[in-house]
């Protein structure tokens, strides 16, 4: 338990106040351990090349490095504190702090199974506590219309705006820096005007591209982003619930979404911090269920609150839930970023030993990046990759379509269950449970598929041929139109209400399989540009998710539930061949690409 608490926000505060006398690390008790934490290969590479990853033990032994350094220096030889010769032309006198061996217990990859499961649960709780904020408001839309005298479209735009930021899981599996480019989309929302669940989602989209990347900076890590933004998220619920006019409500809905978004973009990265590549999909799958629970349970939780009180009680519920989550995480969520853990280790060692050139690899890399390089990576690359790479564009377009269809389809639930089956607000929320059941049902067979067919195909380096990821998408694509046709034509007074609810479960199955397959495929096919590719995916799917609901109500009222759902179903059928085409020709396309991997 001490090991768990030591790396939490509360643990850091205790260490600060006690000046390191409480919750000590091994090096606090024995500063002589500092030599065990040095990476000889990376330190030698820094001394020889000025870069920590250009030389390894196999590539260049210590003697060769020394001779080369002496030849180049041609003058007095300099050595770092570990005895490595420093090339005076290219080398840097830095000692690289790393894990003391492959079994270092502070490495999140080496945590016990219980600790990994517990931290995964915490990330799921955090994701759900924020994700529910978009949908919980939707139950109070009619109450907002009546209290503030605005139109149904304006009240619904709250859902559309916020949609610009709530991105499904794992939008940031590795390097979130490149996702900063999406902040420019705020201009799009300004064009729409100040219209509140949409405001919340737009804010989430805008801010997570700015603050989530901060979690990748070694000096910051993930916890300060989680805890800091969640504190403000909780506080801002108070003025939101107490809003005295519609403009005030929209303003604070935007601000709460703006502040709360990083958890949605960073949660997948926290999962990836702890699990090896061949096991990562399991953790991401569970986290995906938490992401589904938010918008699914939001109308249920909010519906009974609005029915008993009014729309403001949905916001109070959100504050209570996120407030409990905040307290829980402050005391029990440890830092998972290996870059931050190693940075803090190097900082402790500098203080304990007085050796100022002890640096972690991430710390060195961060110091070497220029603002121009960061801007190019963050702004230009995600856009160019999205439109220059056919595989990226087609899969991003497919996922964006599914996301848009999901939020159009959500708008039909009040029409079906309130209008046709005469459900009250609380009962209407229960209609979404079918989606949650579908997401839970698909997990066991998907995990069996991963264990039986995918895991054995990883090589010794934890790598996998990207096309092996696609079969679930090939299957999942059929579940989307099945759901839409089933739901549309079974939603009528003569047919029991359970039938459209059963049909809705197929959408969750199809969406889960598609997202798991496509996003993992993109990451495997573009490992050096994964964050940029996923940022482009964020851009397209969130744009579709934000825009599509604006015409959903009119379409369902004009065409009827059956034909409106069928139109969406036919649209989904058009995109079914995409994963089949990439499964057959993806390898050929990758070998002609400038950015995709070509070694499989």
N, C-alpha and C positions, 0 to 999 in steps of 0.2 A: 504493500500500500504506500509506503514511503517513496518508492521509486515512481509510482504513478503520480502522486501529489507533487513531487519535487519539480516536475516540468509543467505544471499547470500555472495559470495566472496567479492563483493563491500561493502556490509554492514559490514562485519568483518573488512575490511580495514578502513572504516570510524570510527568504534568503537575503533580500535587500535590507529589511529591518534588523535582522540578526547579524548583518555583515558576513554572511556565509558560514556562521557557526552552527546553524540548524539546517537540516536536509542537505547534508554535504555530499559532494561527489567524491569519487576515489582519489582524484588528484588534490582535492582539498585536504584530505587526510595524509597523503604522501605525494608532495610536489615532485619528487624524483621520478615519478611515472611519466613525465612529459616526453621523454625520449621514445617511449613505447607508442605514443600517439603520432609520431612522424611517419610520413610515407617516404621511404628512401628513394623510390623510383621517381616520384613527382618532385621531390626536393632536388634530386640530381638533374632532372629536366629543367627546373627553374634556373638552377645554377648554370646550365649549359646553353639553354635556348631562351630562357625568360618566359617559358610557357610550361604549365604543369602537366600537359598531356601529350607532348611530342616525343617523349623518350620513355621507354620502359626497361625493366631489367633484362628482358629477352633481346631487346633491340640493341642496347648499348651497355656493356658492363661498366663498373665504376672506373677501372683502370683506363679504358678507352676514353671515357669522358675526361679524365684528368689529363691525359696526354694531349687531347684535342684542345682543352682549355689553355694549357701552357703554350701550345704552339700559337694560338690566336692572340693571347695576351701579350707575349713578347716582352713582358716587363715583370714587375713584382707580382707574385701569385697571391691571390686573396682566397680565403677559405671561410665558409660559413660555420656556425657553431657546431655543426655535426661533422665537420671535416671535409665537406664537399668543396672542390675547387670552383670558383665563380668566374665564368667567362666575362672579361671586362668589356667586351663589345656587345654581346647579346644577353648575357646571363643576368639574373636578379638574385640578390642575396635574401631569399625567402625560404623559410622552413615550412613545408606544407603539412598541416595538421589533418589527420584522417582517422578512421577507425583503427583501433590497435590490432585487430585481425578480423577475419570474416565472421567471427562469432561475437563481436562487440555487442553487449546487451543494450547499449544506448541506441544502436541502429534500429529504427522502427521495423526493418525487415526481420530482425531477430527477436522481436517481442514474443512473449508467450501467446498461445492461441487465445487464451482467455482475455488478455489485454487487447489483442487485435479485435476480437469480437465486441468487447465492451466499447472501445473507441469507435468502431463502426456503428454501434447502436447510438452513440452520442452524436455522430455526424448525421445519422438518419433523423434523430429527434430534432436537431437544429434545422435541417432542411425542411422537414415537415412543418415546424413552427413558423417558418417564414413563408414557405410555399402556400400554406393555407390562407395567407393574407389576401391573395387575389380573389379566390373563390368565395371566401366567407362573406365578403361584402355583397356579392351578387344576390344573396337571398334578401337583402334589404333594398333592392333597387326600387320597388314600388313605394316603399316607405320614403325613400329619398325624393321620388317624384312628387309625392303628396306634401312632404314637409317644405320643400324648397320651390315647388311650382315649376319644375323643369320638365322637358320632354323625356320620353322613354329612351330615345336615341342618345341624348346627352348623358343620362344616367348610366347607360350601357357603355358609353365610351370610356368610363372609368375602367372597365375590364380590358378594353382594347389598348389603351395607353400602357398600362402596366405590362401587357403582354410582350412589349418590346424588350423586356428584360428577363422574365422568367424563362430560362432556357432549361430544357431537360438536362438531366444529370450529365456528368462527365464532360461538360463543355471545356473543361480545362484539365486535362489529364496530366499534363507535364509542365510545360512552360506557358503560363498564362499571360506573359508580357504582351504577346501579340494581340491579345483581345482588346487592348486599350483603344484600338482604332474605331470601335463602334460607338464611342462617345459622340461622334459627329451626328449620329442619328437623332439626337435631341432636336436638331433643326426640323426634322420631319414631324415630330410631335408638336412643335410650336406652330407649324403650319396648320395642323388639325385644330388648334385652339385648345382652350382650357376645358376640355371635356373629359367615374372614379375607379372602379376596378381596373379600367384600362390605364388610367393615370399611374396606378400602382405598378402595373406590368411594364409600362414604358420606362418608368424610373428604374426598375430593376435592370432592364436591358442597358440603360445608359451607364449606370454606376458600376455594374459588375465588371465592365471592361476597363474601368479606371482603378478601382480599389482591389479587385481580385488579383491583378498582376502584382500588387504589392506583396502578396503572400509568398511570391517566388524570390523576393529580395532576401538574401541571407541575413541581413541585419534586422529584418522585420519578422519573417516567418508567418505562419498561418494564424496562430492564436490571437495576436494583437488585432488582426483584421476581423476575425470572428467576434471576439469579445467587444472590441471598440465599437464596431458598427451595430452590434446587437444591443448595446446599452442605449445608443441613440434611437434605435428602432423602437425599443420599449417606451422610452420617454415620449417620442413623437405620437404615440397612440393616444395620449391624453388630449392634446389639442385637436386631434382628428375627431375623437368621439364628442368633444364639446364644441364642434364647429357651429357657428351661428348663421352662416350663409353658405351657399353652394361653392363660391370661389374659395372660401377658407377650407372647405372639405377637400376640394380637388388639390389645393396647394399642399396640404399635409399628407394626402394620399400619395402624391408624387414624391414628397420628401421621405416618407417611410419606405416606399419602394426603392428610392434612390439609395438610401442608407442600408437597407437590408439585403441588397442583392449579392454582395460578394460571397455569401455562404453558398449560393446556388452554383456559382462558377468555380468555387474552390473546393467544394466537398469531394468531388471526384478525384482531385489531386491528393487530398488527404488519404483517400482509400488507396490510391496508387503508391503512396509513400510506404505503406505497410505490407503490401502483397507483391510477391514475385509475379512476373508477366503471365505465367501459366496458371496462376491462381487469382489474378486480379479480376477476372470477369465475374467470379462468384461474389466478391464484395460489391462490385459495381451493380450487379443484379439486385442484391438486397437493397442497396441504396436507391435503385430505381423504383422499388416498391414504395419506399418512403416518399419519393417524389410524386408518385401516383396518388398516394394517400392524401396529400395536401389539397389539390383541387377537387378530389372526389369527396372527401369528408367535409370540406368547407361549406357547401350548401346545406349539408345535414346539420352541422353544428350551428351555423348561422340561421337556418330556417326556423328552428324552435325558439331561438332567441328573439328574432323579429316577430314571430307570432305572439310571444309573451309580452314583449316590450316594443322596441322599434329598432331602426337600423343601427343606432349608436351602440347597442348592446353587442353587435357583432364585433365592433372595434374593441370594446372592453374585454370580450372573450379572447381576442387576439393578444391583447396586452397581458392578460393573466397567463396565457399559454407561453408566450415568448419570455415573460418575466421569470417563470419557473425554469425554463430552459437556460436562461442566462445564469441564474444562481447555480444550477447544476453544473454547467460547463466551467464556470469560474473555479470551482473546487475540484473538478474531476476530469477535465479535458487536457491531456498532455500535448505538447508540441509534437507534430509528426514530420515536419520538414527537416530532412537530413542536413540540408544546407545550413539551416538556422541552428540546429543542434551542434554541428561542427563549428560554426562561427562562434557560438557562445563558449564552446570548449577552448577554442584558440584564444578567446578574450580572457578566459579564466587563467589559462597557462601563461599568457603574457603578464598578467598581474602577479601570479605566484612566483614566476621565475625571473621576471625582469628582462626577458628576451623579447625585444620589440618586433622582431621580424617573423614571429610565429603567425602564420596566416592559414585559413582554410582555403580550399580550392575555389569554392563559390565566392568567397570574399575577394580573392585575387581576380577572378573573372569579372566580377562586378566593377572593380576598380579600373579595368582595362577597357570597358565599353564607353563609347562617346555618346553624347545626346543624339547626334546625327544617326548613328547606327541603331539606336533604340527607336528613333522615329521611323526609320525605313522599315525596320522589322515590324513595328506596331501598326503602321498605317498602310504601307504600300503592299507588303507581301500578302496579307490575307485577301485583298481585293484581286490582285493579279492572279494568284493561284486559283481562286474561285472561278475565274472566267477563262483562264488559259489552259487549264487541265480538264479535258472532257470527263474523266472519271469523277473528279471532284464536283464539277458542275451538275452532272446528271444525278449523282447521289444526294447532293445538297438540295437540288430541286425536288427530288422525291420526298426527302424528309420534311422539307418545307411544306409541300403539299399536304402530307399527312397531318402536320401540325395545324395547318390552316383548316383542314377538314374537321379536325377534332374540335376546334373552337367554334366553327359554324354549327356543328352537330350539337354541341352543348347548349346552344341557343334554342334548340328545338325541345328541350326537356320541359320547360314551363308550358309550351304549347301543347305537348302531348299529355303530361301528367296532371297539370292544373286545368287545362282547357278540355281535354277529352275524358280523363279519368277522375276529375274533380278532387285531386289531392290538395291538402292544405300545404303551407310552406314547409312545415316539418316533414310531412310525408313525401313531398317532392324531393327533399334532400336524400331521403332513403332510396329513391330511384337510382341514385348514382352508385349505390353499393355494388350493383352488378359489375361495374367497371373494375372495382377493387377486387372482387372475387375472381374475375378473369385474370388479373395481374398475378394474384396469388397462385391460382391453379397452374399457370404456365411455368412457374419457377421449378418444381421438381423435375419435369421432363427436360427442361432446358439445362439444368445442372447435370442431369444424367448424360445428356448429349455432350456437354463440355468434358466431363470426366471420361467418357467412353471413347469419344471420337476426336476431340480437339486436343486435349492435353498430351496424348501420346505422340502427336505430330510436332511438338516443340523440339527444337534442337538443343544442344548443350548450352548455347548462349542465350536461351530463352526467347528465340525468334521463331516465327511461324510464317509460312507462305500466306500472304494476305487473302487470297481467294478462298482459303479454307474457312474464313469467317462468314462467307456469304450464304450458305444453305439455309440458315434460319430466316434470312430476309426473303429468300425465294419462297419459303412456306408462308411467312408472315404476311406477305403482300396479298394473299388470297383472303385472309381473315377480315381485312378492312371492308371490301365490297360486300362480303357475306353479312357483316354486321349491319351495314347501311341498308341493304335490301330487306333484311329480316326486320330491323327496327322500323323502317318506313312503312312497310305493308302489314305489319302486325299491330300497329298503333291505331286502333279503331275501337269504338264502343262495344262491338260485338265480340271482341277478342279480349281475354283476361289480361290485366295489366302486367302480369308476370312475364308474358311473352316478349314484349319489347325490352324488358329489363334483362332477360336471359340473352337476347340478341346483343345488347350493349356490351356484354362481357367479351365478345369476340374482338371488339375494337382494342381493348386492352391487350389481348393476346397478340394481335397483329402488330400493334405499336411497339410493344416490348421487344418482340423478335426483330423487328426492323431496326429499331434504334440500337440494340445490342450489337447486331451484325454490322450495320453500316458504319457506326462511329468507331468500332474497333478495326474495321477494314481500313478506314481512312488513316487511322493512326499507324497501322502496320505498313500500309503502302507508302506513306510519306513520313517515316520516322524522324527525319531531320527537320521537317516542316509541320509536325503534327499540330502544334498549337495554332499556327496560321490557318491550316486547313479547317480545324474545328471552329476557329473564330469566324471563318467564312460561312460555315454551317450555321452557327449562331445567327449571323446576320440574315440569312435567307429564311430560316424557319421562323424567327421571331417577327420578321417583316410580314410573312404570310399570316402568322397567328394574330398579329395586330390588325391587319387589314380585313381579313375575311369576315369576322363577326359583324362588321358594320352593315353588311347587306344580308345577314342571315335571317333576321326576323321577317324582312320584306319577302325574301325568297320563299320561306316556309308558309307565309300567309297567302302569297299569290299562287304558288304551285301546289300547295297542300303538302302534308307530311310525307305521303308516299312518293310523289314525284320529285319533290325537293331532295329527299334522301337518295332517290335513284340517280338523280343527276350527279350527286357526290360519289355514288357508287361507281357509275360509269367512268367518272374522272379517275378514280382510284385504279380501275382496271387498266386504263391506258398506260400506267406506269409500272405495272407488274413485270414486264419483260426486262427492266433495267438490270436487276441483280443477276438474271440468267445470262444476259449478254456479257456482263463483266466477269461472271464466273468462267465463261468460255474464252473470252478474248482479253481479260484483264491483264494477264501476264504479257501479252503482246503489246498492249497499250503502255504498260509500265516501262517496257524496254525502249520505247520511243520517246518517253517523257524525259525532260531535263531534271525533274525534281523527285520522281518516284524512285523507290529502290529497285535495283535490277539484279540483285544477287540470288533471287529465287526463281 
